[in-house]
Amino acid sequence: MNDRREALKLKLNAMVDTLNSEEEIQAFVKNFASVKPTIDAIRLHNDEIHPLPHNKEIIPVNKKIIPQRRLFSTKKRTSNAAMEVNSNAMKRREEVKNIALQLISKHRSALE
């Protein structure tokens, strides 16, 4: 562990020594800025996680567990828009039928 740390320090120092321009320094600082929060998050994560207790005694091995059938419903549902289109089409058919009956009755009355 300490050997790896020392090797990393040497590597970072060598990288810093090879930086020649202000742009390179800014790029290095920008990329290096995210290292500390990442390490802090790893430390926090490692502190919070505790191994789960093993509860074999609570649940019997031969207990029948009903498997979940589906995660989501597979039933096809019609949307409100589709139902409106169908109802509008039926209204139009009735209007056409009524207009046709009116025209036929006018035509018959004109013939008589």
N, C-alpha and C positions, 0 to 999 in steps of 0.2 A: 504494500500500500504506500509506504513512504517512498519507495523507489519510483513508483509510478508518478507520485506527486512531484518529486525532484525532476524527473524527465519532462513532465508537463511544464514546469517552471522554466527549464532550459529552452524548451521549444517555443514558449511564448516570448521569452526574452530575445531569442534569435529572430522571431518574427517582427517584434517591435524594432529591433536594430536595423532590419532591412527596409523599413518604411522610409520613402524618400520624399514624398510630397504631402502637402496638407490634405489633399483629397484622399490619399491612402490612409492617413491617420484618422480622418473622419469616418471612412468606411470601416476601419478596424474598431473604432469606438462604437459605432452604430451596431455592428454585429456582436460586439462583446457585451453591450448593455443588457441584452436579454439573458445572459448567463446567470446572473445573480437571482433574478426572480424565478428562473427555472429550477435552480438548486434549492431555493427556499420552498418552492412548491413540492419538490421531491421529499424534502425533509418533513414537511407538514403531512404529506400523504403517508409516509412511513410511520410517523408518530400516531396517526389516527387509526390505521388498520390494525385490528387485533384478530387473531385466528378465531374462527367460529367454533363454539364448543361442539363436540361430537355427541350427538343425542341418539345413539342406537337404542338405548333403553326405552325411550319415549315411544317410538314408532316401531311396531313389530315388523319383522322382515316379510312375513307372508300376508300383510294387509293388502286387500284389493283396493287399488286406487283407480278411480275412473279417469281415463285419459281425456284430455280436452279434445273436443271434436273439431272445432274450427276456431281460428283466431278472429275471423270476421265472418259476417253473414254472406252467404252465397245467393240469397234470394234476389231475383231481379226486381227492381222497383221502378215504376214509371215515374218520371219527373212531373212536376206540376205543369211545365211548359208543354210536354207531350199531351197531357190530359186537356189543356186549354186548346191545343191544335185540334184534337179530336172533337171537342165540344163545338168549336167554331165551324168545323167542317159539317157537323150535323145541323147547325143553325143555317148554314148556307144552303144545304140540301133542302131544308124545309122552306126557305125563302124561294128557291127555284121552283119547288113544287107548287107553292101558293101562287106564284106569278104565272106559271103555266096553266093552272086551273082558272085563274082570272081571265087569261087570254082566250082560253077555250070557251069559257062561258060567254065572253063578249062576242067571240066569233059566232057562236051558236045563236045568240040573240040577234046579231046582225043578219044572219041568214033567214031567220023566221020572219 
